[in-house]
Amino acid sequence: MNARVRPLESHAPSYYAATANRTLDCPPLQGEINADVCIIGGGFSGLNSAIELAQRGFSVVLLEAHRIGWGASGRNGGQLIRGIGHDLEQFRRQIGIEGVQTLKRMGLEAVELVRRRVEDNGIDCDLTWGYCDLANKPAHLQGFREDLDNLKALGYRHELRVLEAHEVHEVIGSDRYVGGLIDMGSGHLHPLNLALGEAALAQSLGVQLFEQTPATRIEYGARVTVHSERGAVRADTLIIACNAYLGDLQPELGGKVLPAGSYIIATEPLGEERARQLLPRNMAVCDQRVALDYFRLSADNRLLFGGACHYSGRDPKDIAAYMRPKMLEVFPHLSDARIDFQWGGMIGIGANRLPQIGRLSAHPNVYYAQAYSGHGVNATHLAGKLLAEAIAGQAQGRFDLFAGVAHPTFPGGRYLRSPLLALGMLWYRLKELV
């Protein structure tokens, strides 16, 4: 894909918005309409739920407050990485050993869902295979070896290889790291173009998409009514897929997800030769720190460098000034590179770091998916499939496995939970120094 600078004014001022390869015709909702299923949220969760449901014969209406892919789905680092959740062994008491193994297998399935969605429908989103976890200290290498063994035991079919310190330069032109784990079954892509391609697919299947239509109120009952400023949708079933941008629309769900800021800068095009000096194999990479760095090359050879997850609720005044020193710690020879784009957005964090996929106990016809904790590109696609399976009465056990995990509510309400979590994350950062 050649970068075509064509800003979409209502999107974040990102590299992705500047290089979007299609536009959609999704007017605001006017008047009242009926559907089998109403979905609130036009990101990956909502879009893939809509696609899966439409393929099963349901009539679907999707409401997006801004533009399709406006939130984390269209702003993220574009890394497509295997797995879901963090430390799945913590859930053995709730779902058993086999339940944990099933979650691990679904974490591999999630990436394959994206692969098939892109390949089967010819979605142009720069999908590129190859990913490497980077070790910040020798102890991380032992964890990588255990990961490799566990993935092989699950039947992982893609190439895996642990890199020792002397091999790291195969993947990255930096002396900052002491090893790595190559995974050729993970990779990177242009997330906004993926979202726009999936939205076009949903429309072709009969899904009605409405942009600039924030849901203002939900009226619960045997049929659910979702109100907006100029209309309403009446449906048998509702899916809430707002994640970090839920706000006060559904307080029970809102208390279980913490919006946290993440930020990305994009350099000027570096040219093929210089770009390959940074990342010789064009892999997406991520380090192992709590405040992690993640970065990759774009299709036009820019470095996209992200990280600095903020739990404080306050964004940096100047994202480029904040992120550029972090980039130069990894690649000091980029001191002369111009920063062309800077942007940020909110990701949804759950207290136990497992995606929250379930339905409201008081309203069993209301389903939800949220709190992907920074691994949403694949997990959202899995969530869409699981929600559709549950609503259609298919493979209910897969959905029930997620729904069976208890998700704590963050303490302190909306104003205190961010500072409390920021203090907790500071503790983990201090432990990294030991």
Number of C-alpha atoms within 10 A of each C-alpha: 13 8 16 12 12 13 16 16 10 11 19 19 16 22 27 27 24 18 19 23 19 11 12 14 10 18 12 20 23 14 12 14 13 15 18 17 26 27 28 25 31 29 27 32 32 30 32 27 29 36 24 21 25 20 14 12 12 19 19 26 23 26 27 26 21 18 23 29 25 21 26 26 24 28 27 26 27 27 28 27 27 23 20 27 21 13 11 18 14 11 17 14 11 13 19 13 13 10 19 20 16 15 20 20 18 18 19 24 18 24 24 18 17 21 17 11 18 18 12 9 11 10 18 17 22 17 21 20 18 22 28 26 23 28 26 17 15 14 11 18 22 12 13 21 17 11 15 20 13 13 17 14 9 14 10 15 11 11 13 20 14 21 23 16 16 9 13 22 20 12 25 25 17 16 12 15 19 20 26 29 24 23 22 18 21 25 23 26 23 25 27 31 24 27 24 27 24 23 27 19 19 24 20 12 18 17 22 20 26 24 20 17 26 21 20 13 15 16 10 15 15 11 16 20 22 23 19 22 14 12 15 21 26 20 23 16 23 31 26 21 28 28 27 23 21 20 14 13 16 13 11 11 23 22 20 20 30 26 26 24 22 23 24 28 27 27 22 15 20 18 11 12 10 14 21 17 16 22 21 16 17 23 25 31 26 20 19 15 14 16 16 12 21 22 24 27 25 25 18 15 21 23 25 23 22 26 23 18 20 21 23 17 16 10 17 14 8 10 16 21 13 15 20 21 13 17 23 12 13 17 16 12 12 17 11 7 15 12 17 14 18 23 19 23 22 24 28 25 23 22 16 20 20 25 28 25 25 24 22 13 9 9 14 13 20 23 20 23 25 30 30 26 24 21 23 28 29 27 34 30 24 26 29 25 22 25 29 25 20 18 20 15 10 13 13 15 14 18 21 16 18 19 16 14 19 12 18 12 17 19 14 12 11 17 10 12 20 22 15 15 19 15 13 12 16 13 11 13 14 10 10 13 6 5
